[in-house]
Amino acid sequence: MNEMTFSQRLRLLHGTCLAESYSDGHQPSTNLADYDALDAAHYLASMLTVKAIQSAERNPAQERVENFDMMSVYHAYALLVYAFLTMPLGQEEIDPAFESAQIIIAKTLFSGVSDAELVEIIDSGFNKFNLIAEAESEHWAEFRENLDKVTVSFVIAGTDDDTPHDKAEMYPIAGQLLSQLCEAFEAA
């Protein structure tokens, strides 16, 4: 088997996940050239975040009313996943558009919220993202390392037939990491 580039893996996983999500029998394109690596990263960061929320048994609809700040924690988590999905793309000279990614991911995760709420989620989520990304404490370094490993493992599991794991096995681990992040900001 030819070794795939990371961008090819992202595009393949994007197409595979889209195909799994169609319940009406419609199939998305099977031509990898029809998928963009950065679009795939947006989609996969949002999807893995949603799966993590579900695995952690969180209730965003309820939290939106009772603890709105949790929306920005979810956004920060998705931005971290996006960062880990796009870091390897630098080797292929693909630069992520992080500013637009924040908006795309927020609109994907929080469709139906008002524009004012969306702006608040994006601003607060980006601040949390920066806090976590720049934190030097061992706890945050370990958290980043673990989320990076889960994110890359998710991509490999979803694109490599020889891996002993299935991508769905990454969802509970992603959920545990999301729970840790939520607990850290609930305690703050």
Sequence and secondary structure as in RCSB ss.txt:
>XXXX:A:sequence
MNEMTFSQRLRLLHGTCLAESYSDGHQPSTNLADYDALDAAHYLASMLTVKAIQSAERNPAQERVENFDMMSVYH
AYALLVYAFLTMPLGQEEIDPAFESAQIIIAKTLFSGVSDAELVEIIDSGFNKFNLIAEAESEHWAEFRENLDKV
TVSFVIAGTDDDTPHDKAEMYPIAGQLLSQLCEAFEAA
>XXXX:A:secstr
     HHHHHHHHHHHHHHHH SSS      GGGS HHHHHHHHHHHHHHHHHHHTT  HHHHHHH THHHHHHH
HHHHHHHHHHHGGGGGGT    HHHHHHHHHHHHTTTS HHHHHHHHHHHHHHHHHHHH  SHHHHHHHHHHHHH
HHHHHHHHH TT SS GGGHHHHHHHHHHHHHHHHHH 
